[in-house]
Amino acid sequence: MALPIVQKSGLPLVVTFHGGDATKDKHFEERRFIPTIFQRRQRDLMATAETIFCVSHFVRDRLVARGFPTEKLVTHYIGIDIPKDVALPPSGISDSVLFVGRLVEKKGVDILIAAMSVVAKAHPNLKLSVVGDGPARRDLERLAGQTGIQAHFHGWLPEKEVRAAMRRSLLLAVPSRTAASGDSEGLPTVIMEAMAYGLPVVATRHAGIPEIVSDHTTGLLVDEADAAALSAAILTLKCDPDLANRLRGEAYADVRARFDADRQSVLLERKLLDIIAATTRQ
C-alpha cells in the first residue's frame, strides 16, 4: 500500500517478512481477473526495496524460492526483553504442559492433544493449559473432550499472566506444522520468551524453530505432526529433571547471547543507518 508514496518521495524502502506473508501460497498464486494489491505490485516492490529483512533463514529461503532478489534479502532475528536473572522452580514438579498461541491449523494443537492422550496413560495428572484463541478453538475443545485429557482453554491472557503460567508449567509445547495453505511460522517469539523465563521447550522441526532451539542442547525437537514423538519428548522432560535443568540453563544463556532486544535493536539501527548513508551517496 505504501509503495506509490515511497516511489514518489524517493525515500529508501525497507520491507520485513515475518512468516505467513512469505509462505502462504495464496499470496503468490496468479489471479487472472482481480489480482491483489500485493500481486500487482510485487515486482515493483522487489525492484524498489533497498533491503528486505527476513525474521529467519527459513523465511529468506522461501522468498528466494519465490524469485525475490537474493542480494536484497537479509536475515535479522527479532529480539525480546530478557530478565537479568530468573528464579527457576524445581524441574519436573509441575503437571502443566503449556501452549501459547493463536488457535489455527499451523499451530498443531490437535497434534498436541493427541500426544497428551498418550502422555495421560503414563501420568494421568498431567494436564494441558492452552493460552490463546482463534477459529479452531471450538473444534479443539471438542477434540480434547473426546480424548478425555485434562485440558483448560484460557483464551487470551494479559502478558503478566502468561509469564506467571510459564513459571508454574512443566514445559512449553510448540507443535507447529505447515498448514494446507502453506502457512508456516517465521520465528516464534514465544519460544524465546520461554527460554528467557527458564521454561523448557518441546517443539517441532518446523520453519525457523530449529534456528532457535538446538535439539538436546537448548530444548527437544520432534518432527512435524508426530504425536508419538511429541508425547515421548514431554514424558522425557517430566521423568528426567536433570535433563530439563540442563536444557533450560543452556537455553537461557543462548537466548541472552542471540536474541536480546537491546542488542538486536542496535544491530537493526546500524543496518538502517547504513542504508540511509548508501542512499545519500547515490
C-alpha positions as CSV (number, residue, x, y, z in Angstrom):
1,M,0.0,0.0,0.0
2,A,2.9,2.4,0.8
3,L,4.8,1.6,-2.4
4,P,3.5,4.5,-4.6
5,I,4.2,7.0,-1.8
6,V,7.8,5.7,-1.5
7,Q,8.3,5.8,-5.2
8,K,7.2,9.5,-5.3
9,S,9.2,10.5,-2.2
10,G,12.4,8.9,-3.3
11,L,12.9,7.6,0.3
12,P,14.7,4.2,0.7
13,L,12.2,1.4,1.3
14,V,12.8,-1.4,3.8
15,V,10.4,-4.3,4.0
16,T,10.1,-7.1,6.6
17,F,8.6,-10.6,6.0
18,H,7.6,-12.5,9.2
19,G,6.2,-15.9,8.2
20,G,2.8,-16.4,6.6
21,D,3.4,-13.4,4.4
22,A,6.2,-15.3,2.8
23,T,4.8,-18.8,3.0
24,K,1.0,-18.7,2.2
25,D,0.6,-19.9,-1.4
26,K,-2.5,-17.6,-1.9
27,H,-0.3,-14.5,-1.7
28,F,1.7,-15.6,-4.8
29,E,-0.9,-17.5,-6.9
30,E,-1.9,-15.8,-10.2
31,R,-5.3,-14.3,-10.2
32,R,-6.3,-13.5,-13.8
33,F,-9.2,-11.2,-13.2
34,I,-8.8,-9.4,-9.9
35,P,-5.2,-9.7,-8.6
36,T,-4.5,-8.5,-5.1
37,I,-2.6,-5.2,-4.5
38,F,0.4,-7.3,-3.4
39,Q,0.3,-9.4,-6.6
40,R,0.0,-6.3,-8.8
41,R,2.9,-4.5,-7.1
42,Q,5.2,-7.4,-6.1
43,R,7.7,-6.9,-8.9
44,D,7.9,-3.2,-8.3
45,L,8.3,-3.9,-4.6
46,M,11.2,-6.2,-5.2
47,A,12.8,-3.6,-7.6
48,T,12.2,-0.6,-5.3
49,A,13.1,-2.1,-1.9
50,E,16.6,-1.3,-0.7
51,T,16.6,-4.2,1.8
52,I,14.1,-7.0,2.6
53,F,14.5,-8.2,6.2
54,C,13.6,-11.8,7.0
55,V,13.0,-12.9,10.6
56,S,14.6,-16.3,9.9
57,H,16.8,-18.1,7.4
58,F,13.7,-20.2,6.7
59,V,11.7,-17.1,5.6
60,R,14.7,-16.0,3.5
61,D,14.9,-19.3,1.7
62,R,11.1,-19.2,1.0
63,L,11.5,-15.8,-0.6
64,V,14.5,-16.9,-2.7
65,A,12.3,-19.8,-4.0
66,R,9.6,-17.3,-4.9
67,G,12.0,-15.2,-7.0
68,F,13.0,-12.4,-4.7
69,P,16.5,-11.0,-5.3
70,T,18.9,-12.8,-3.0
71,E,21.2,-9.7,-2.8
72,K,18.4,-7.7,-1.0
73,L,17.4,-10.4,1.5
74,V,18.9,-10.0,5.0
75,T,18.1,-12.3,8.0
76,H,17.6,-10.3,11.1
77,Y,16.3,-12.0,14.3
78,I,13.8,-10.2,16.4
79,G,14.8,-9.8,20.0
80,I,12.9,-9.9,23.3
81,D,13.3,-8.3,26.7
82,I,15.3,-10.7,28.8
83,P,15.2,-10.6,32.6
84,K,18.6,-10.1,34.2
85,D,18.1,-13.1,36.4
86,V,15.5,-15.8,36.7
87,A,14.4,-17.6,39.9
88,L,13.8,-21.1,38.5
89,P,11.4,-23.5,40.2
90,P,12.5,-27.2,40.5
91,S,12.1,-29.1,37.3
92,G,9.7,-31.9,36.9
93,I,7.4,-30.8,39.8
94,S,4.7,-29.2,37.7
95,D,1.9,-31.2,36.0
96,S,1.0,-28.5,33.4
97,V,2.0,-28.6,29.8
98,L,1.7,-25.1,28.4
99,F,0.7,-23.9,24.9
100,V,0.6,-20.2,23.9
101,G,-0.5,-19.1,20.5
102,R,-3.3,-18.4,18.1
103,L,-5.6,-21.5,17.6
104,V,-5.2,-22.1,13.8
105,E,-4.1,-25.1,11.8
106,K,-0.3,-24.3,11.6
107,K,0.0,-24.3,15.4
108,G,-0.7,-28.0,15.5
109,V,-2.7,-28.1,18.8
110,D,-4.7,-31.1,17.5
111,I,-1.4,-33.0,17.4
112,L,-0.6,-31.8,20.9
113,I,-4.0,-33.1,22.2
114,A,-3.3,-36.5,20.6
115,A,0.1,-36.5,22.3
116,M,-1.4,-35.6,25.6
117,S,-3.8,-38.5,25.4
118,V,-0.8,-40.8,25.2
119,V,1.0,-38.9,28.0
120,A,-2.0,-39.3,30.3
121,K,-1.7,-43.1,30.2
122,A,1.7,-42.8,32.0
123,H,1.0,-39.7,34.0
124,P,-2.8,-39.2,34.5
125,N,-2.2,-35.9,36.5
126,L,-0.5,-34.2,33.5
127,K,-2.8,-31.6,32.1
128,L,-2.8,-29.2,29.1
129,S,-3.1,-25.5,29.6
130,V,-3.9,-23.6,26.3
131,V,-3.5,-19.8,26.2
132,G,-4.8,-18.2,23.1
133,D,-7.8,-18.1,20.9
134,G,-8.8,-18.5,17.2
135,P,-11.1,-20.0,14.7
136,A,-10.1,-23.6,15.7
137,R,-10.9,-23.2,19.4
138,R,-14.3,-25.0,19.4
139,D,-13.1,-27.9,17.4
140,L,-10.0,-28.3,19.7
141,E,-12.1,-28.1,22.8
142,R,-14.4,-30.8,21.4
143,L,-11.4,-32.9,20.5
144,A,-9.9,-32.6,23.9
145,G,-13.2,-33.6,25.4
146,Q,-13.4,-36.7,23.2
147,T,-9.9,-37.8,24.1
148,G,-10.6,-37.4,27.8
149,I,-7.5,-35.4,28.7
150,Q,-7.4,-32.7,31.3
151,A,-7.4,-29.5,29.2
152,H,-8.1,-25.9,30.1
153,F,-8.6,-23.3,27.3
154,H,-8.0,-19.9,28.9
155,G,-8.4,-17.7,25.8
156,W,-6.0,-14.8,25.6
157,L,-4.4,-13.7,28.8
158,P,-2.5,-10.5,29.8
159,E,1.2,-10.7,29.4
160,K,1.7,-10.7,33.2
161,E,-0.5,-13.8,33.5
162,V,1.3,-15.6,30.6
163,R,4.6,-15.0,32.4
164,A,3.1,-16.5,35.6
165,A,1.8,-19.5,33.6
166,M,5.3,-20.0,32.2
167,R,6.8,-20.0,35.8
168,R,4.4,-22.7,37.0
169,S,4.5,-25.0,34.0
170,L,6.5,-28.2,33.3
171,L,7.3,-27.1,29.7
172,L,6.2,-25.1,26.7
173,A,4.9,-27.2,23.8
174,V,5.2,-25.7,20.3
175,P,3.8,-28.3,17.9
176,S,3.8,-26.1,14.8
177,R,3.4,-27.6,11.3
178,T,2.9,-26.4,7.7
179,A,-0.8,-25.8,7.1
180,A,-2.6,-27.0,3.9
181,S,-2.4,-23.4,2.6
182,G,1.4,-23.3,3.0
183,D,1.1,-21.1,6.1
184,S,4.1,-21.5,8.3
185,E,5.8,-19.9,11.3
186,G,8.6,-17.4,10.9
187,L,10.5,-17.3,14.2
188,P,8.0,-17.9,17.1
189,T,8.7,-15.3,19.8
190,V,7.0,-17.4,22.5
191,I,9.9,-19.8,22.3
192,M,12.4,-17.1,23.1
193,E,10.2,-15.9,25.9
194,A,10.0,-19.4,27.4
195,M,13.8,-19.7,27.2
196,A,14.3,-16.4,28.9
197,Y,12.0,-17.4,31.8
198,G,13.6,-20.8,32.3
199,L,10.8,-22.9,30.9
200,P,12.0,-26.0,28.9
201,V,10.7,-26.2,25.3
202,V,9.5,-29.1,23.3
203,A,8.9,-28.1,19.7
204,T,8.8,-29.3,16.1
205,R,11.4,-29.1,13.3
206,H,9.3,-26.5,11.6
207,A,10.2,-23.3,9.7
208,G,12.6,-21.2,11.8
209,I,12.2,-23.1,15.0
210,P,15.5,-25.1,14.7
211,E,17.2,-21.7,14.4
212,I,16.2,-21.0,18.0
213,V,16.1,-24.5,19.5
214,S,19.1,-26.9,19.3
215,D,17.9,-30.4,19.9
216,H,19.0,-31.9,23.2
217,T,21.1,-28.7,23.9
218,T,18.5,-25.9,24.4
219,G,15.3,-27.9,24.1
220,L,13.8,-31.0,22.5
221,L,12.8,-31.2,18.8
222,V,10.5,-33.7,17.1
223,D,9.2,-34.0,13.6
224,E,6.0,-32.2,12.5
225,A,2.7,-33.9,13.1
226,D,4.3,-36.8,15.0
227,A,2.1,-37.2,18.1
228,A,4.0,-40.2,19.3
229,A,7.4,-38.4,19.3
230,L,5.8,-35.3,20.9
231,S,4.4,-37.4,23.7
232,A,7.8,-39.1,24.2
233,A,9.5,-35.8,24.5
234,I,7.0,-34.5,27.0
235,L,7.4,-37.6,29.1
236,T,11.2,-37.3,28.9
237,L,11.2,-33.9,30.5
238,K,8.7,-35.0,33.1
239,C,10.8,-38.0,34.1
240,D,14.2,-36.5,33.8
241,P,14.5,-33.3,35.8
242,D,18.3,-33.2,35.4
243,L,17.9,-33.0,31.6
244,A,15.2,-30.4,32.0
245,N,17.5,-28.3,34.2
246,R,20.4,-28.6,31.8
247,L,18.3,-27.6,28.8
248,R,16.8,-24.6,30.4
249,G,20.2,-23.4,31.6
250,E,21.7,-23.7,28.2
251,A,18.5,-22.1,26.7
252,Y,18.7,-19.1,29.0
253,A,22.4,-18.5,28.1
254,D,21.7,-18.8,24.4
255,V,18.7,-16.5,24.2
256,R,20.7,-13.8,26.1
257,A,23.5,-14.2,23.6
258,R,21.5,-14.2,20.4
259,F,18.0,-12.7,21.0
260,D,18.4,-9.8,23.4
261,A,16.1,-7.0,22.3
262,D,18.7,-4.3,23.1
263,R,21.4,-6.0,21.1
264,Q,19.2,-6.8,18.2
265,S,17.8,-3.2,18.1
266,V,21.3,-1.8,17.9
267,L,22.2,-4.1,15.1
268,L,19.0,-3.1,13.2
269,E,19.7,0.5,13.8
270,R,23.2,0.1,12.3
271,K,21.8,-1.6,9.2
272,L,19.2,1.1,8.7
273,L,21.8,3.9,9.1
274,D,24.0,2.1,6.5
275,I,21.0,2.0,4.1
276,I,20.5,5.8,4.6
277,A,24.2,6.5,4.2
278,A,24.4,4.4,1.0
279,T,21.3,6.1,-0.4
280,T,22.6,9.6,0.3
281,R,25.9,8.8,-1.6
282,Q,24.0,7.8,-4.7
